[in-house]
Amino acid sequence: MNALNKERAEGFDPVFDGKSEALILGSFPSVKSRAVNFYYGNPQNRFWKTVCGYFNEEIAETVEGKREFLLMRHIALWDVVECCEIMGSSDASISDVRLADIPKVLCAAPIRKILCNGATAYRLLKENFPAYISLAEKLPSTSPANPRFSEKTWRNALDEVFLHKSNKRD
């Protein structure tokens, strides 16, 4: 890995409100996400298809529509890393990290479960915010590069938070 190919990159602000019950944490936005300035901007990433599909909803076309979907469904969304040096979209290349203020969301919203989108997000949460690991579940990354993705695992984890809610599915 050549440090000359790395760039300093900023992540995004969290999406949450005082009704958010699940916090989905990624590691850091991909190149394609950074290009569109919002989470999971790569159309091949399975995130939006999985989460919107869970609620039987179409994927919103706009950033604002996706933000509204998340808030309507009481989902907070953020990344563990707020700023870092990174080569492309490679989690393995992440260095010189500034962590997100995860407690900010957890203190402002009634989060019952933290769903970590991939092993890197889970590891970073565990290493840096051990007080919250009991709320966390490591899920298979929705990245198109992950051959072990499991929509069933994601659905089961979402069920743990939302199954009781009358607005879950049509």
ChimeraX attribute file (.defattr): number of C-alpha atoms within 10 A of each C-alpha:
attribute: neighborCount
match mode: 1-to-1
recipient: residues
	/A:1	8
	/A:2	7
	/A:3	11
	/A:4	7
	/A:5	10
	/A:6	16
	/A:7	13
	/A:8	13
	/A:9	17
	/A:10	15
	/A:11	22
	/A:12	19
	/A:13	13
	/A:14	19
	/A:15	19
	/A:16	22
	/A:17	17
	/A:18	15
	/A:19	16
	/A:20	23
	/A:21	22
	/A:22	27
	/A:23	28
	/A:24	21
	/A:25	24
	/A:26	25
	/A:27	25
	/A:28	28
	/A:29	28
	/A:30	21
	/A:31	18
	/A:32	16
	/A:33	18
	/A:34	19
	/A:35	11
	/A:36	12
	/A:37	14
	/A:38	20
	/A:39	26
	/A:40	22
	/A:41	19
	/A:42	20
	/A:43	12
	/A:44	13
	/A:45	16
	/A:46	17
	/A:47	21
	/A:48	21
	/A:49	17
	/A:50	18
	/A:51	21
	/A:52	17
	/A:53	15
	/A:54	18
	/A:55	17
	/A:56	13
	/A:57	14
	/A:58	12
	/A:59	15
	/A:60	14
	/A:61	8
	/A:62	10
	/A:63	14
	/A:64	11
	/A:65	12
	/A:66	18
	/A:67	18
	/A:68	15
	/A:69	19
	/A:70	20
	/A:71	19
	/A:72	13
	/A:73	19
	/A:74	22
	/A:75	22
	/A:76	25
	/A:77	23
	/A:78	25
	/A:79	26
	/A:80	26
	/A:81	25
	/A:82	20
	/A:83	21
	/A:84	20
	/A:85	18
	/A:86	23
	/A:87	22
	/A:88	16
	/A:89	15
	/A:90	12
	/A:91	16
	/A:92	10
	/A:93	16
	/A:94	21
	/A:95	16
	/A:96	11
	/A:97	15
	/A:98	13
	/A:99	17
	/A:100	18
	/A:101	15
	/A:102	19
	/A:103	12
	/A:104	10
	/A:105	21
	/A:106	20
	/A:107	10
	/A:108	13
	/A:109	19
	/A:110	16
	/A:111	20
	/A:112	15
	/A:113	20
	/A:114	25
	/A:115	23
	/A:116	26
	/A:117	22
	/A:118	20
	/A:119	17
	/A:120	19
	/A:121	23
	/A:122	22
	/A:123	17
	/A:124	17
	/A:125	25
	/A:126	15
	/A:127	10
	/A:128	13
	/A:129	15
	/A:130	12
	/A:131	11
	/A:132	15
	/A:133	17
	/A:134	10
	/A:135	13
	/A:136	20
	/A:137	17
	/A:138	20
	/A:139	20
	/A:140	19
	/A:141	24
	/A:142	24
	/A:143	18
	/A:144	14
	/A:145	10
	/A:146	12
	/A:147	10
	/A:148	11
	/A:149	17
	/A:150	15
	/A:151	19
	/A:152	10
	/A:153	13
	/A:154	21
	/A:155	17
	/A:156	13
	/A:157	18
	/A:158	18
	/A:159	14
	/A:160	12
	/A:161	17
	/A:162	20
	/A:163	14
	/A:164	9
	/A:165	10
	/A:166	8
	/A:167	11
	/A:168	14
	/A:169	12
	/A:170	7
